[in-house]
Amino acid sequence: MSLFTCFEDAITGGQTTMTVTVMGTVKYDSNKPRQDAFTQTFIMTTQQSATGGLSWKIARDCFRLIE
């Protein structure tokens, strides 16, 4: 859990937190053959729902195109 220590105070206030990083390709125009590579990182945290259960919420999201 020391990996997430820097997020607890600034973003999530000590709640359960995880980081998810994905990568892939995206195509913006179906008429063009070019696909752009990207990475996207989410910092997700738990929050109490209105019914008393826990739900995951995105606290931060970073999307980057790779050229």
LOMAR-367181 format. One record per atom (N, C-alpha, C): residue in three letters; atom name; x, y negated, z. Coordinates in steps of 0.05 Angstrom, whole numbers. Example, Ala and Ser with C-alpha at 12.3 -4.5 7.8 and 13.67 -1.06 7.14 Angstrom:
% LOMAR-367181
<r ALA	a N	x 264	y 114	z 156>
<r ALA	a CA	x 246	y 90	z 156>
<r ALA	a C	x 264	y 66	z 156>
<r SER	a N	x 257	y 45	z 142>
<r SER	a CA	x 273	y 21	z 143>
<r SER	a C	x 258	y -1	z 157>
This chain:
% LOMAR-367181
<r MET	a N	x 16	y 24	z 0>
<r MET	a CA	x 0	y 0	z 0>
<r MET	a C	x 17	y -25	z 0>
<r SER	a N	x 42	y -24	z 4>
<r SER	a CA	x 59	y -48	z 4>
<r SER	a C	x 58	y -61	z -23>
<r LEU	a N	x 52	y -46	z -45>
<r LEU	a CA	x 50	y -58	z -71>
<r LEU	a C	x 29	y -80	z -72>
<r PHE	a N	x 7	y -77	z -57>
<r PHE	a CA	x -15	y -96	z -58>
<r PHE	a C	x -14	y -117	z -36>
<r THR	a N	x 7	y -117	z -20>
<r THR	a CA	x 9	y -136	z 2>
<r THR	a C	x 7	y -165	z -8>
<r CYS	a N	x 19	y -172	z -30>
<r CYS	a CA	x 19	y -199	z -40>
<r CYS	a C	x -9	y -208	z -48>
<r PHE	a N	x -27	y -189	z -55>
<r PHE	a CA	x -54	y -197	z -63>
<r PHE	a C	x -73	y -201	z -40>
<r GLU	a N	x -68	y -187	z -18>
<r GLU	a CA	x -87	y -187	z 4>
<r GLU	a C	x -94	y -215	z 14>
<r ASP	a N	x -74	y -231	z 20>
<r ASP	a CA	x -79	y -257	z 32>
<r ASP	a C	x -89	y -277	z 12>
<r ALA	a N	x -77	y -279	z -11>
<r ALA	a CA	x -83	y -299	z -30>
<r ALA	a C	x -109	y -295	z -45>
<r ILE	a N	x -116	y -270	z -51>
<r ILE	a CA	x -139	y -264	z -69>
<r ILE	a C	x -161	y -249	z -55>
<r THR	a N	x -154	y -229	z -39>
<r THR	a CA	x -175	y -211	z -30>
<r THR	a C	x -180	y -211	z 0>
<r GLY	a N	x -166	y -226	z 15>
<r GLY	a CA	x -171	y -229	z 44>
<r GLY	a C	x -169	y -203	z 59>
<r GLY	a N	x -151	y -185	z 51>
<r GLY	a CA	x -147	y -160	z 66>
<r GLY	a C	x -166	y -137	z 58>
<r GLN	a N	x -183	y -141	z 39>
<r GLN	a CA	x -202	y -120	z 30>
<r GLN	a C	x -186	y -99	z 14>
<r THR	a N	x -198	y -75	z 11>
<r THR	a CA	x -186	y -54	z -6>
<r THR	a C	x -183	y -65	z -34>
<r THR	a N	x -159	y -61	z -45>
<r THR	a CA	x -153	y -73	z -71>
<r THR	a C	x -138	y -53	z -89>
<r MET	a N	x -143	y -54	z -115>
<r MET	a CA	x -127	y -39	z -134>
<r MET	a C	x -121	y -55	z -159>
<r THR	a N	x -99	y -49	z -172>
<r THR	a CA	x -92	y -62	z -197>
<r THR	a C	x -95	y -41	z -220>
<r VAL	a N	x -108	y -49	z -241>
<r VAL	a CA	x -111	y -32	z -265>
<r VAL	a C	x -99	y -46	z -289>
<r THR	a N	x -81	y -33	z -303>
<r THR	a CA	x -69	y -44	z -327>
<r THR	a C	x -76	y -26	z -350>
<r VAL	a N	x -86	y -38	z -372>
<r VAL	a CA	x -93	y -23	z -396>
<r VAL	a C	x -78	y -36	z -420>
<r MET	a N	x -74	y -20	z -440>
<r MET	a CA	x -63	y -30	z -465>
<r MET	a C	x -75	y -16	z -489>
<r GLY	a N	x -75	y -30	z -512>
<r GLY	a CA	x -87	y -18	z -535>
<r GLY	a C	x -86	y -37	z -559>
<r THR	a N	x -104	y -34	z -577>
<r THR	a CA	x -105	y -52	z -600>
<r THR	a C	x -134	y -63	z -603>
<r VAL	a N	x -136	y -86	z -615>
<r VAL	a CA	x -162	y -99	z -619>
<r VAL	a C	x -162	y -110	z -647>
<r LYS	a N	x -186	y -109	z -660>
<r LYS	a CA	x -189	y -119	z -687>
<r LYS	a C	x -212	y -140	z -686>
<r TYR	a N	x -206	y -165	z -693>
<r TYR	a CA	x -225	y -186	z -690>
<r TYR	a C	x -243	y -190	z -715>
<r ASP	a N	x -233	y -182	z -738>
<r ASP	a CA	x -249	y -186	z -763>
<r ASP	a C	x -249	y -160	z -778>
<r SER	a N	x -273	y -148	z -782>
<r SER	a CA	x -275	y -122	z -795>
<r SER	a C	x -266	y -122	z -824>
<r ASN	a N	x -263	y -146	z -836>
<r ASN	a CA	x -255	y -148	z -864>
<r ASN	a C	x -224	y -149	z -867>
<r LYS	a N	x -210	y -151	z -845>
<r LYS	a CA	x -181	y -152	z -845>
<r LYS	a C	x -169	y -126	z -833>
<r PRO	a N	x -148	y -115	z -846>
<r PRO	a CA	x -137	y -90	z -836>
<r PRO	a C	x -120	y -93	z -811>
<r ARG	a N	x -112	y -117	z -804>
<r ARG	a CA	x -93	y -122	z -782>
<r ARG	a C	x -107	y -117	z -754>
<r GLN	a N	x -92	y -103	z -738>
<r GLN	a CA	x -100	y -99	z -710>
<r GLN	a C	x -78	y -110	z -692>
<r ASP	a N	x -86	y -124	z -671>
<r ASP	a CA	x -67	y -136	z -652>
<r ASP	a C	x -65	y -119	z -627>
<r ALA	a N	x -40	y -115	z -617>
<r ALA	a CA	x -36	y -101	z -592>
<r ALA	a C	x -42	y -120	z -569>
<r PHE	a N	x -51	y -109	z -546>
<r PHE	a CA	x -56	y -125	z -523>
<r PHE	a C	x -51	y -110	z -498>
<r THR	a N	x -48	y -124	z -476>
<r THR	a CA	x -48	y -113	z -449>
<r THR	a C	x -68	y -129	z -432>
<r GLN	a N	x -80	y -116	z -413>
<r GLN	a CA	x -99	y -129	z -396>
<r GLN	a C	x -96	y -118	z -368>
<r THR	a N	x -94	y -135	z -348>
<r THR	a CA	x -90	y -127	z -320>
<r THR	a C	x -113	y -138	z -304>
<r PHE	a N	x -126	y -121	z -288>
<r PHE	a CA	x -147	y -129	z -270>
<r PHE	a C	x -138	y -125	z -242>
<r ILE	a N	x -144	y -143	z -224>
<r ILE	a CA	x -142	y -139	z -196>
<r ILE	a C	x -170	y -136	z -185>
<r MET	a N	x -176	y -113	z -175>
<r MET	a CA	x -203	y -107	z -165>
<r MET	a C	x -204	y -104	z -135>
<r THR	a N	x -226	y -112	z -123>
<r THR	a CA	x -228	y -110	z -94>
<r THR	a C	x -256	y -101	z -87>
<r THR	a N	x -260	y -90	z -63>
<r THR	a CA	x -286	y -81	z -54>
<r THR	a C	x -300	y -104	z -40>
<r GLN	a N	x -327	y -104	z -43>
<r GLN	a CA	x -344	y -123	z -29>
<r GLN	a C	x -369	y -108	z -19>
<r GLN	a N	x -379	y -117	z 3>
<r GLN	a CA	x -404	y -106	z 14>
<r GLN	a C	x -427	y -114	z -5>
<r SER	a N	x -444	y -95	z -12>
<r SER	a CA	x -467	y -102	z -29>
<r SER	a C	x -490	y -109	z -11>
<r ALA	a N	x -512	y -118	z -22>
<r ALA	a CA	x -535	y -126	z -7>
<r ALA	a C	x -548	y -103	z 8>
<r THR	a N	x -544	y -78	z -3>
<r THR	a CA	x -556	y -55	z 9>
<r THR	a C	x -537	y -42	z 30>
<r GLY	a N	x -514	y -54	z 35>
<r GLY	a CA	x -495	y -44	z 55>
<r GLY	a C	x -473	y -26	z 44>
<r GLY	a N	x -475	y -19	z 19>
<r GLY	a CA	x -454	y -2	z 7>
<r GLY	a C	x -431	y -20	z -3>
<r LEU	a N	x -411	y -6	z -14>
<r LEU	a CA	x -388	y -21	z -25>
<r LEU	a C	x -390	y -21	z -55>
<r SER	a N	x -382	y -43	z -68>
<r SER	a CA	x -380	y -44	z -97>
<r SER	a C	x -354	y -57	z -104>
<r TRP	a N	x -344	y -51	z -128>
<r TRP	a CA	x -318	y -62	z -137>
<r TRP	a C	x -324	y -87	z -153>
<r LYS	a N	x -309	y -108	z -148>
<r LYS	a CA	x -311	y -133	z -163>
<r LYS	a C	x -283	y -141	z -174>
<r ILE	a N	x -283	y -153	z -197>
<r ILE	a CA	x -258	y -162	z -209>
<r ILE	a C	x -251	y -189	z -196>
<r ALA	a N	x -227	y -190	z -183>
<r ALA	a CA	x -218	y -214	z -170>
<r ALA	a C	x -201	y -231	z -189>
<r ARG	a N	x -185	y -218	z -206>
<r ARG	a CA	x -168	y -231	z -226>
<r ARG	a C	x -167	y -214	z -251>
<r ASP	a N	x -164	y -228	z -274>
<r ASP	a CA	x -164	y -214	z -300>
<r ASP	a C	x -144	y -229	z -317>
<r CYS	a N	x -124	y -215	z -328>
<r CYS	a CA	x -104	y -227	z -346>
<r CYS	a C	x -103	y -212	z -372>
<r PHE	a N	x -110	y -225	z -395>
<r PHE	a CA	x -110	y -213	z -421>
<r PHE	a C	x -87	y -226	z -437>
<r ARG	a N	x -70	y -210	z -450>
<r ARG	a CA	x -49	y -220	z -466>
<r ARG	a C	x -46	y -205	z -493>
<r LEU	a N	x -45	y -220	z -514>
<r LEU	a CA	x -40	y -208	z -541>
<r LEU	a C	x -10	y -205	z -544>
<r ILE	a N	x -2	y -183	z -557>
<r ILE	a CA	x 26	y -178	z -562>
<r ILE	a C	x 31	y -181	z -591>
<r GLU	a N	x 49	y -199	z -598>
<r GLU	a CA	x 55	y -203	z -627>
<r GLU	a C	x 82	y -192	z -634>
